[in-house]
Amino acid sequence: MWQADGAFPSGSFAFSYGLEGAIALRQGMQQVEFAQLMHAIIRHRWATFDRIALLRAFRAGADLAAIAGIDREVEASTLFSALRRGSRRNGASFLATHARLGNESAVSLRDAVRRGECLGHIAVMQGAVWSTVGLDEELAQLTSGYAAVSGLITAAIRLGAIGVLQGQAILRDCLPLIQQFVVQPVPIDAEMESFLPFLDVASARHEQADLRLFAN
């Protein structure tokens, strides 16, 4: 509950996955369309990419070389520079918070990022640090999924695309889908993959327009 709390300055609640571009492409997006987009992001980005990066880093423990390798894979697999920068910024925020709270793993990772040994992508840093704070793999995944969806809904509300109550209804309906993926076992050699053409095109157009993404 502590790590998933929106008031916890983790960084992950302020990253929109380039949602601004999608909303700009579909002006007047209806609640049902936004809900469908949230489900697509859970199925084809969070469950198959972020969750895999998280679990692989979680399982790497204190192996800095392994964590750095996962970090580089996330970097190479993220097509647009704005999304890469946003993920690294939020990873840095996450590490800074935990380092100031006295987490030794976060301190080591923060220093590794500063030395250029790691890039600090948010999902990777979450997995590495959450393995040290008492979460098991299931709880780490639930926390990650909730934070991702809550962050997207917060961004949509700030953009004026949906209302607060609409956002809560969509969040409620996303929770069983997150749980559905969490109970599925993830093999140790799982590969990260993501397929969201609409969001990729929207992110590209948004990036070319040099508009700022919601990223803390």
Order of alpha helices (4+ residues) and beta strands (2+ residues): alpha-alpha-alpha-alpha-alpha-alpha-alpha-alpha-alpha-alpha
